[in-house]
Amino acid sequence: MKIKKEMLIIYNAKDEEFFEHIESLIMNDDDADSNVIGVKDDSVIVYKSLVGNYKKLENTVDKYLFVDCVPKNAKTKQLFNKYGVSYGTIDKDHFYIKVDDSFKWDRLTYDSFSCELHCLLDNPITKVDAFKNTEEVKHRSPVNKGLRVVSIAVAPVVGVALQANDTKNEIQWRNIRRKQLLYYGLTKMYLDDLELLINS
């Protein structure tokens, strides 16, 4: 009888889709005859937990993966870092993936990332340009910016509403970039390092 490793995926409630993504990768029968893709088929059982319940489930499985919710004061060892997403180990049984929201994007870097993401997986999120709208807000013409400043002075409600709309849009596109990065990082982790992490 084959003994399977048990892995607990820990995440925040807003990140349920990433549990579903990593679970689907692990549960997929994708190995070739002589080639293991990701983790060996049928070798891992996956469970899930919201980060608030993690302490109750500590020491109940073989391995733990924290999805953008690394415990405070955890000492991490990075295995991968690109485009503001990184993953690595906390110890031999605990690993993590996280997104650095302060990563500085430019058009060229985003396009390079987007191309890599699209090559890794087929998901509607890969087709969204989450940099375009940011560019539009940042590169408003000086006249347009001036009109917004004037509108704050002359009609504060209109000016504030316009600025609030820009802020809301920027937050929306930042959230989409974060999702893209987590899909990218989790897929890279699965393909390149998860087998080694699970069996270490």
C-alpha positions as CSV (number, residue, x, y, z in Angstrom):
1,M,0.0,0.0,0.0
2,K,1.3,3.4,-1.0
3,I,1.8,5.9,1.9
4,K,0.6,9.3,1.0
5,K,2.0,12.6,2.4
6,E,-0.6,14.9,3.9
7,M,-0.3,18.6,3.3
8,L,-2.3,21.4,4.9
9,I,-2.8,24.6,2.8
10,I,-3.2,27.7,5.1
11,Y,-4.7,30.9,3.6
12,N,-7.0,33.9,4.2
13,A,-10.7,33.6,3.4
14,K,-10.3,35.8,0.3
15,D,-7.8,33.4,-1.2
16,E,-9.9,30.2,-1.5
17,E,-9.3,30.1,-5.2
18,F,-5.5,29.5,-4.6
19,F,-6.3,26.5,-2.4
20,E,-8.4,25.2,-5.3
21,H,-5.6,25.9,-7.8
22,I,-2.8,24.2,-5.9
23,E,-5.2,21.3,-5.0
24,S,-6.1,20.8,-8.7
25,L,-2.4,20.8,-9.7
26,I,-1.5,18.2,-7.0
27,M,-4.6,16.0,-7.7
28,N,-4.1,16.1,-11.5
29,D,-2.8,12.9,-13.1
30,D,-0.1,14.6,-15.2
31,D,3.0,12.4,-14.9
32,A,4.4,10.8,-18.1
33,D,5.8,7.2,-18.1
34,S,9.3,8.2,-17.0
35,N,8.7,11.8,-16.0
36,V,7.2,13.3,-12.8
37,I,5.5,16.6,-13.4
38,G,5.2,18.6,-10.2
39,V,4.6,16.0,-7.5
40,K,4.3,12.2,-8.1
41,D,0.7,11.4,-9.0
42,D,-1.4,10.1,-6.1
43,S,1.4,10.7,-3.5
44,V,-0.1,13.7,-1.6
45,I,-3.4,14.3,0.1
46,V,-4.3,18.0,0.4
47,Y,-6.3,19.6,3.2
48,K,-7.2,23.3,3.8
49,S,-7.4,25.7,6.7
50,L,-8.1,29.3,7.2
51,V,-5.1,31.0,8.8
52,G,-7.2,31.6,12.0
53,N,-7.6,27.9,12.5
54,Y,-4.0,26.9,11.9
55,K,-3.0,26.6,15.6
56,K,-5.7,24.0,16.2
57,L,-4.4,21.9,13.3
58,E,-0.6,22.3,14.0
59,N,1.2,18.9,14.1
60,T,-1.7,17.1,12.4
61,V,-0.2,16.6,8.9
62,D,3.2,16.0,7.4
63,K,3.6,19.4,5.5
64,Y,2.2,22.9,5.7
65,L,2.0,25.6,3.0
66,F,1.2,29.2,3.9
67,V,-0.3,31.1,1.0
68,D,0.5,34.8,1.5
69,C,0.0,34.6,5.3
70,V,3.5,33.8,6.7
71,P,3.4,33.6,10.5
72,K,4.9,36.7,12.2
73,N,8.5,36.2,13.3
74,A,9.0,33.2,11.0
75,K,12.5,32.8,9.7
76,T,12.2,32.1,6.0
77,K,14.7,30.7,3.5
78,Q,13.9,31.9,0.0
79,L,14.0,29.4,-2.9
80,F,12.4,31.6,-5.6
81,N,11.9,35.4,-6.0
82,K,10.8,37.0,-9.2
83,Y,8.4,39.9,-10.1
84,G,7.6,40.4,-6.4
85,V,6.4,36.9,-5.7
86,S,8.6,34.6,-3.6
87,Y,8.4,31.2,-2.0
88,G,10.6,29.0,0.2
89,T,10.8,27.2,3.5
90,I,10.3,28.1,7.1
91,D,11.6,24.7,8.2
92,K,11.6,21.3,6.6
93,D,7.9,20.8,7.1
94,H,6.6,24.4,6.6
95,F,6.8,26.4,3.4
96,Y,5.3,29.6,2.2
97,I,4.5,31.8,-0.8
98,K,4.1,35.5,-0.5
99,V,3.6,38.6,-2.6
100,D,5.5,41.8,-2.1
101,D,3.0,44.6,-2.8
102,S,5.8,47.2,-3.0
103,F,7.4,45.6,-6.1
104,K,8.0,48.4,-8.7
105,W,6.4,47.5,-12.0
106,D,7.0,49.1,-15.4
107,R,5.5,48.2,-18.8
108,L,8.4,46.0,-19.9
109,T,8.6,44.0,-16.7
110,Y,4.9,43.5,-16.6
111,D,4.8,42.3,-20.2
112,S,7.6,39.8,-19.5
113,F,5.8,38.5,-16.4
114,S,2.5,38.3,-18.3
115,C,4.2,36.2,-21.0
116,E,5.6,33.8,-18.5
117,L,2.3,33.6,-16.7
118,H,0.4,32.8,-19.9
119,C,2.9,30.1,-20.8
120,L,2.5,28.4,-17.3
121,L,-1.3,28.2,-17.2
122,D,-4.5,28.7,-19.1
123,N,-6.8,30.8,-16.9
124,P,-8.9,33.9,-17.6
125,I,-6.7,35.9,-15.2
126,T,-3.7,35.4,-17.5
127,K,-5.5,37.4,-20.2
128,V,-6.1,40.6,-18.1
129,D,-3.7,43.5,-18.5
130,A,-3.4,44.7,-14.9
131,F,-0.9,47.3,-15.8
132,K,-2.7,49.2,-18.5
133,N,-5.1,51.1,-16.3
134,T,-2.3,51.9,-13.9
135,E,-0.4,53.5,-16.8
136,E,-3.4,55.6,-17.8
137,V,-3.8,57.0,-14.3
138,K,-0.1,57.7,-13.8
139,H,0.3,59.3,-17.3
140,R,-2.7,61.6,-17.3
141,S,-1.9,64.7,-19.2
142,P,-0.8,67.7,-17.1
143,V,-3.9,69.5,-18.3
144,N,-6.1,66.7,-17.0
145,K,-4.3,66.7,-13.7
146,G,-4.7,70.4,-13.5
147,L,-8.4,70.1,-14.1
148,R,-8.7,67.7,-11.2
149,V,-6.9,70.0,-8.9
150,V,-9.1,72.9,-10.0
151,S,-12.2,70.8,-9.6
152,I,-11.2,70.1,-6.0
153,A,-11.0,73.8,-5.4
154,V,-14.2,74.8,-7.4
155,A,-16.4,71.7,-6.9
156,P,-14.8,69.6,-4.1
157,V,-17.3,66.8,-4.4
158,V,-16.5,66.3,-8.1
159,G,-12.8,66.5,-7.6
160,V,-12.7,64.2,-4.6
161,A,-14.9,61.7,-6.5
162,L,-12.6,61.7,-9.4
163,Q,-9.5,61.1,-7.2
164,A,-11.4,58.4,-5.2
165,N,-12.3,56.7,-8.5
166,D,-8.6,56.6,-9.5
167,T,-7.7,55.2,-6.1
168,K,-10.4,52.5,-6.4
169,N,-9.2,51.6,-9.9
170,E,-5.6,51.3,-8.8
171,I,-6.6,49.1,-5.8
172,Q,-8.6,46.9,-8.2
173,W,-5.7,46.5,-10.6
174,R,-3.2,45.9,-7.8
175,N,-5.5,43.1,-6.5
176,I,-5.6,41.5,-10.0
177,R,-1.8,41.7,-10.2
178,R,-1.6,40.0,-6.8
179,K,-3.9,37.2,-8.0
180,Q,-1.8,36.8,-11.1
181,L,1.4,36.6,-9.0
182,L,0.0,33.9,-6.7
183,Y,-1.2,31.8,-9.7
184,Y,2.3,32.2,-11.2
185,G,4.2,31.5,-8.0
186,L,2.1,28.5,-7.0
187,T,2.4,27.0,-10.4
188,K,6.2,27.5,-10.5
189,M,6.4,26.0,-7.0
190,Y,4.4,23.0,-8.1
191,L,6.5,22.4,-11.3
192,D,9.9,23.2,-9.9
193,D,10.2,22.6,-6.2
194,L,7.1,21.0,-4.5
195,E,8.2,17.4,-5.0
196,L,11.5,18.1,-3.3
197,L,9.8,20.2,-0.5
198,I,7.3,17.5,0.3
199,N,9.8,14.7,0.4
200,S,12.5,16.5,2.3
